Amino acid sequence: MPTRIVSVLLLCSVLVSFLTACGGGGGGNTSTGTTGAAAAPAVPSSAASAPLAGVPASSPVAIPQSNVPNVQPIAVAAAPGLTRNMLTTSVTVCAPGTSNCATIDNIQVDTGSQGLRILASALPASLQLAALPSGGGTAGECAVFGGGYTWGAVRSADVRMAGQLAASLPIQLIADPTVPTVPSDCAGSGLAVQTTTLLRSNGILGVGLFAADCGSACANAALPRWYYSCTVSGACQASAQPLAQQVANPVSAFALDNNGVVIDLPAVADTGAPSVAGSLIFGIGTQADNVLGGATVLRANAQSGYVTTLIGGQTYSQSYLDSGSNALFIANAGLPECGLWYCPATPLSATASIAGTDGTTSTVAYSVGNSTTLFNSANNAFDNLAGITSNSFGWGLPFFYGRRIYTAIESHLTSAGTGPYYAF
């Protein structure tokens, strides 16, 4: 199996009644129901496009400039199921080429996955989106993540955010009634996260390191737990899916400001905050509000999206920066554990080094608070919530507070060369 799809999508949104934490592809099924759901770390899969010829990844270059409005409001606030650190926004979807549109609120912002996924129940009945074909039938997709999956049809929509338009973008409509039968290999992937109650949102906006959620592997072969051709009788069979018809990162489809995103969130106190407001800024080096400045660029693995974290003599080669994970997910932290969360008696302060594939490193500070104390507060945004994972280090949403985090899309030209990379 190609490296880029070993772990498939990780959207992980949140399974508070089923998982208290799901980091590193793990998780458990014990929960108090009041701890706030954990969002699983993401291992993005890559669309297959080669780097631009003659443009070394590290070379400063001139890129097209834009004056299109590019700032999308984002926020962390009270979320369903007492979910903490849920970063959300609103997305407008339209029938392609028309003014028949709807703005869907409570969409999770996820730098750890690719593509827009919306619950069918969140769309008004008046908004009909055309289904994309596959093998003589309707295209369906199984999106597998830590502890569960979403299943639905692939449909075409105009997606609007700020002043940007991704025209005729393939999206996943979760729990689409036109494809009611979940293929058995998809259903065997864990919990069916097909409702607002389980998803803890109305959908997921994947703005990660890659342009498409699977890439050339799915374009060239029918792979299990990816794309399917579904007949009118409801039977679905795995099928190849052309790259242009795969669920895609909306940012990569913008006319301008399409090479990545910046998430800009204010710092929060160690005790947390009831709510936080920030910005999702489209583009890197395309406007005055998204220049890299002195940010350190950390190149990510072009297939998996991983970087490396080094801490306390341990090396975590499977590390990632993911706004869709609601905690820091740390393996072998040697700290007191409360269920699947860490709960030191007093907050722990530490430092770590994050290294890119080219050897560039950045030393960062972080802290781990007592999860029980945090969950017992009325706050919703925490910069020191940490969960347990098996063999990785996930820099989830707590790492984003007080930083400007850049996520550059693979093979797209930026002011620091081509992605994929993170910068902060």
VENSUL-V186124 format. One record per residue. N is the residue number from 0. SS is DSSP state (H for helix, E for strand, - for the rest). PSI is psi in degrees with one decimal (none if undefined). OMEGA is omega in radians with two decimals (* if undefined). Layout:
((N:SS:PSI:OMEGA) (N:SS:PSI:OMEGA))
//
This chain:
((0:-:134.5:-3.13) (1:-:143.4:-3.09) (2:H:-36.9:-3.00) (3:H:-13.9:-3.14) (4:H:18.4:3.12) (5:-:-43.7:-3.10) (6:-:5.2:-3.08) (7:-:-154.3:-3.09) (8:-:145.2:2.89) (9:-:102.5:-3.13) (10:-:-17.0:-2.49) (11:-:105.0:3.02) (12:-:-99.2:-2.73) (13:-:131.8:-3.06) (14:-:61.7:-2.95) (15:-:-34.5:-3.11) (16:-:-5.8:-3.06) (17:-:-34.5:-3.11) (18:-:130.6:3.03) (19:-:-23.3:3.02) (20:-:145.3:3.03) (21:-:86.7:3.14) (22:-:148.0:3.04) (23:-:33.5:3.12) (24:-:6.5:-3.11) (25:-:-145.7:-3.13) (26:-:171.1:3.12) (27:-:179.9:-3.12) (28:-:34.5:3.00) (29:-:138.4:-3.11) (30:-:149.1:3.03) (31:-:-17.4:-3.08) (32:-:-2.9:-3.13) (33:-:3.9:-3.05) (34:-:-14.5:-3.02) (35:-:133.1:-3.01) (36:-:152.4:3.09) (37:-:141.0:3.10) (38:-:127.3:-3.01) (39:-:150.6:3.09) (40:-:154.9:-3.08) (41:-:139.1:2.99) (42:-:93.5:-3.00) (43:-:151.3:3.00) (44:-:154.9:-2.91) (45:-:136.0:2.93) (46:-:150.8:-3.01) (47:-:91.6:2.99) (48:-:137.6:-3.03) (49:-:153.3:3.04) (50:-:152.1:-3.13) (51:-:129.7:-3.10) (52:-:135.4:3.05) (53:-:6.4:3.14) (54:-:94.3:3.11) (55:-:147.1:-3.07) (56:-:-28.6:-3.05) (57:-:3.5:-3.04) (58:-:128.0:3.02) (59:-:132.5:-3.10) (60:-:161.2:3.04) (61:-:136.3:3.13) (62:-:157.8:-3.13) (63:-:135.4:3.13) (64:-:160.2:-3.03) (65:-:152.1:2.97) (66:-:20.5:3.10) (67:-:136.4:3.07) (68:-:128.3:-2.97) (69:-:17.3:-3.11) (70:E:117.6:-3.14) (71:E:123.0:3.12) (72:E:139.2:3.06) (73:E:159.0:-3.08) (74:E:154.7:2.92) (75:E:126.5:-3.14) (76:-:-169.7:3.09) (77:-:133.5:-3.10) (78:E:159.4:-3.14) (79:H:144.7:3.08) (80:H:24.1:-3.11) (81:H:33.2:3.12) (82:E:128.4:3.12) (83:-:156.6:3.10) (84:-:45.0:3.05) (85:-:109.1:-3.12) (86:E:123.6:-3.03) (87:E:165.2:3.06) (88:E:-176.6:3.04) (89:E:142.5:-3.11) (90:E:135.0:3.07) (91:E:126.4:3.09) (92:E:143.6:-3.09) (93:E:152.8:2.90) (94:-:129.4:-3.00) (95:-:131.2:3.07) (96:-:12.5:-3.10) (97:-:174.2:3.03) (98:-:12.2:3.07) (99:-:97.5:-2.96) (100:E:162.2:3.00) (101:E:139.7:3.07) (102:E:121.4:-3.08) (103:E:120.1:3.12) (104:E:172.4:3.02) (105:E:50.8:3.05) (106:E:124.2:-3.11) (107:E:137.9:3.11) (108:E:119.7:-2.94) (109:E:108.4:3.06) (110:-:2.6:-3.13) (111:-:10.5:3.08) (112:-:174.0:-3.12) (113:E:131.9:2.98) (114:E:154.7:3.09) (115:E:129.2:3.14) (116:E:120.3:-3.06) (117:E:138.9:3.05) (118:E:132.6:3.11) (119:H:-33.8:-3.11) (120:H:-15.9:-3.13) (121:H:-12.9:3.14) (122:-:140.6:3.06) (123:-:151.1:-3.12) (124:-:-24.8:-3.11) (125:-:-14.3:-3.11) (126:-:101.1:-3.14) (127:-:122.7:-3.14) (128:-:134.0:-3.08) (129:-:134.6:3.07) (130:E:142.2:3.08) (131:-:144.0:-3.10) (132:E:159.9:3.03) (133:E:116.4:3.05) (134:-:36.2:-3.13) (135:-:-2.7:3.11) (136:E:-159.1:3.10) (137:E:138.6:3.12) (138:E:128.2:3.02) (139:E:157.4:3.11) (140:E:140.9:2.99) (141:E:116.8:3.11) (142:E:109.3:-3.04) (143:E:136.5:-3.14) (144:E:-179.2:-3.06) (145:-:107.3:3.05) (146:-:-3.9:-3.11) (147:E:-166.7:-3.09) (148:E:160.5:2.89) (149:E:145.7:3.13) (150:E:139.7:3.09) (151:E:178.4:-3.14) (152:E:155.7:3.03) (153:E:121.2:-3.09) (154:E:164.9:-3.08) (155:E:134.3:-3.13) (156:E:148.6:2.87) (157:E:126.4:-3.10) (158:E:124.6:-3.09) (159:E:131.9:3.02) (160:E:139.2:-3.04) (161:-:-126.8:3.09) (162:-:16.0:-3.00) (163:E:150.5:3.11) (164:E:126.6:2.92) (165:E:102.5:-3.00) (166:E:138.5:3.07) (167:E:50.3:-3.09) (168:E:132.1:3.01) (169:E:126.0:3.09) (170:E:163.4:3.04) (171:E:126.9:3.04) (172:E:103.3:-3.03) (173:E:136.7:-3.13) (174:-:38.6:3.08) (175:-:122.5:-3.07) (176:H:-13.8:3.13) (177:H:-14.4:3.06) (178:H:71.5:-2.97) (179:-:-21.2:-3.04) (180:-:117.2:3.12) (181:-:126.1:3.10) (182:-:146.9:-3.02) (183:H:-37.0:-3.13) (184:H:-30.2:3.06) (185:H:-44.8:-3.12) (186:H:-24.5:3.12) (187:-:5.9:-3.06) (188:-:0.0:3.13) (189:-:-150.0:-3.07) (190:E:136.1:3.06) (191:E:107.8:-3.10) (192:-:79.9:-2.92) (193:-:8.8:-3.11) (194:-:163.4:3.07) (195:H:-35.8:-3.13) (196:H:-42.2:-3.11) (197:H:-35.8:-3.13) (198:H:-22.8:-3.10) (199:-:19.4:3.12) (200:-:177.6:3.06) (201:-:-0.2:3.14) (202:E:-174.9:-3.08) (203:E:130.6:3.07) (204:E:102.0:-3.11) (205:E:109.2:-3.09) (206:E:49.1:-3.03) (207:-:-156.3:-2.98) (208:-:-11.9:-3.00) (209:-:160.5:-3.04) (210:-:-35.7:-3.13) (211:E:160.4:-3.00) (212:-:-20.6:3.11) (213:-:-59.5:3.07) (214:-:-149.7:-3.00) (215:H:-29.6:-3.13) (216:H:-44.6:3.13) (217:H:-24.9:3.09) (218:H:-27.5:-3.04) (219:H:-14.1:-3.07) (220:-:155.7:3.05) (221:-:107.8:-3.07) (222:-:139.3:3.10) (223:-:146.7:3.08) (224:-:34.2:3.03) (225:-:-101.8:-3.06) (226:E:150.2:-3.06) (227:E:155.3:2.96) (228:E:121.5:-3.04) (229:E:129.0:-3.13) (230:-:171.2:3.13) (231:-:-22.3:3.11) (232:-:-10.9:3.12) (233:-:-6.4:3.12) (234:-:136.2:-3.10) (235:E:137.3:3.14) (236:E:138.1:3.14) (237:E:138.0:-3.13) (238:-:158.8:3.02) (239:-:154.6:3.14) (240:-:120.3:3.11) (241:-:146.3:-3.09) (242:H:-39.6:-3.09) (243:H:-13.5:-3.13) (244:H:12.9:3.04) (245:-:150.6:3.09) (246:-:126.6:-2.91) (247:E:151.0:3.01) (248:-:116.6:-3.09) (249:H:-34.5:-3.08) (250:H:-38.7:-3.12) (251:H:-16.2:-3.13) (252:H:-2.4:3.07) (253:-:152.8:3.10) (254:-:-38.9:3.10) (255:-:173.0:-3.13) (256:-:39.8:-2.95) (257:-:16.1:-3.06) (258:-:3.6:3.11) (259:E:-171.0:-3.11) (260:E:159.9:2.98) (261:E:130.1:2.99) (262:E:122.5:-3.07) (263:E:106.9:3.14) (264:E:143.7:3.10) (265:-:163.2:3.05) (266:-:154.7:3.04) (267:-:156.7:3.12) (268:-:160.6:3.14) (269:-:-23.9:3.11) (270:-:-6.1:3.09) (271:-:-178.4:3.12) (272:E:147.3:3.14) (273:-:-32.4:3.13) (274:-:159.8:3.13) (275:E:137.8:3.06) (276:E:139.5:-3.13) (277:E:-161.1:-3.04) (278:E:139.1:2.90) (279:E:110.6:-3.03) (280:E:127.2:-3.10) (281:E:138.2:3.11) (282:-:153.7:3.04) (283:-:116.2:-3.13) (284:-:21.3:-3.13) (285:-:-16.7:3.12) (286:-:170.0:-3.10) (287:H:-25.4:-3.06) (288:H:0.4:-3.12) (289:H:22.4:3.10) (290:-:148.3:-3.14) (291:-:-33.3:-3.11) (292:-:-129.1:-3.12) (293:-:14.8:-3.12) (294:-:142.8:3.07) (295:-:127.9:-3.12) (296:E:123.7:3.13) (297:E:106.6:-3.12) (298:E:136.2:3.13) (299:-:155.7:3.07) (300:-:129.1:-3.02) (301:-:-13.7:3.11) (302:-:-45.0:-3.04) (303:-:-23.9:-3.06) (304:-:2.7:-3.10) (305:-:150.1:2.83) (306:E:-173.0:-3.09) (307:E:137.3:3.04) (308:E:134.2:3.11) (309:E:124.6:-3.12) (310:E:133.2:3.04) (311:-:37.2:-3.14) (312:-:-1.7:3.11) (313:E:144.7:3.11) (314:E:123.6:3.10) (315:E:98.7:-3.11) (316:E:-16.2:3.09) (317:E:80.4:3.13) (318:E:155.7:-3.03) (319:E:157.6:3.04) (320:E:119.9:-2.90) (321:-:108.2:3.12) (322:-:-14.1:3.13) (323:-:-4.4:3.00) (324:-:129.8:-3.01) (325:-:11.9:3.12) (326:-:169.5:2.84) (327:E:127.5:3.12) (328:E:115.8:-2.95) (329:E:131.6:3.04) (330:-:143.0:2.99) (331:-:45.9:-3.10) (332:-:-18.6:-3.13) (333:-:29.7:-3.11) (334:-:159.2:3.04) (335:-:142.8:-3.08) (336:E:138.1:3.05) (337:E:98.1:-3.00) (338:-:-122.8:3.13) (339:-:20.2:3.10) (340:E:156.7:3.02) (341:E:143.8:-3.08) (342:-:63.6:3.07) (343:-:149.4:-3.10) (344:-:-38.1:3.05) (345:-:151.0:-3.11) (346:-:138.3:3.13) (347:E:129.2:3.05) (348:E:139.4:-3.09) (349:E:169.1:3.04) (350:E:156.3:3.11) (351:E:162.6:3.02) (352:E:132.7:3.05) (353:E:127.7:-3.06) (354:E:137.7:3.03) (355:-:174.9:-3.09) (356:-:-18.1:3.12) (357:-:5.7:3.11) (358:-:-9.6:3.08) (359:-:136.4:-3.12) (360:E:157.8:3.04) (361:E:128.7:3.10) (362:E:128.8:-3.06) (363:E:153.1:3.06) (364:E:146.1:3.07) (365:E:169.2:3.11) (366:E:156.5:3.11) (367:E:119.2:3.13) (368:-:178.4:3.09) (369:-:110.7:-3.04) (370:H:-36.7:-3.13) (371:H:-44.4:3.11) (372:H:-43.1:-3.13) (373:H:-47.1:-3.10) (374:H:-25.5:3.14) (375:-:-5.7:3.09) (376:-:172.8:3.11) (377:-:4.9:-3.08) (378:-:159.3:-3.09) (379:-:-14.9:-3.12) (380:E:122.1:-3.12) (381:-:136.6:3.10) (382:-:5.2:-3.08) (383:-:24.2:3.05) (384:-:127.8:-3.08) (385:E:138.0:3.12) (386:E:168.7:-3.05) (387:E:138.7:3.06) (388:-:175.3:-2.96) (389:-:-49.1:-2.99) (390:-:25.6:-3.05) (391:-:177.2:3.02) (392:E:112.9:-3.11) (393:E:116.6:3.08) (394:E:84.3:-3.09) (395:-:-163.1:-3.02) (396:H:-34.5:3.10) (397:H:-31.6:3.14) (398:H:-21.7:-3.07) (399:H:-21.5:-3.11) (400:E:130.6:3.11) (401:-:11.1:3.13) (402:-:157.2:2.92) (403:E:111.7:-3.08) (404:E:121.7:3.13) (405:E:136.2:3.06) (406:E:109.6:-3.05) (407:E:132.5:-3.05) (408:-:139.5:-3.13) (409:E:138.0:3.01) (410:-:1.0:3.06) (411:-:136.2:-3.07) (412:E:130.8:3.06) (413:E:179.1:3.12) (414:-:-10.3:3.08) (415:-:26.7:-3.09) (416:E:-159.8:-3.06) (417:E:153.8:3.01) (418:E:176.4:0.19) (419:-:138.8:3.01) (420:E:161.5:2.92) (421:E:156.5:3.04) (422:E:146.9:3.07) (423:-:none:*))
//
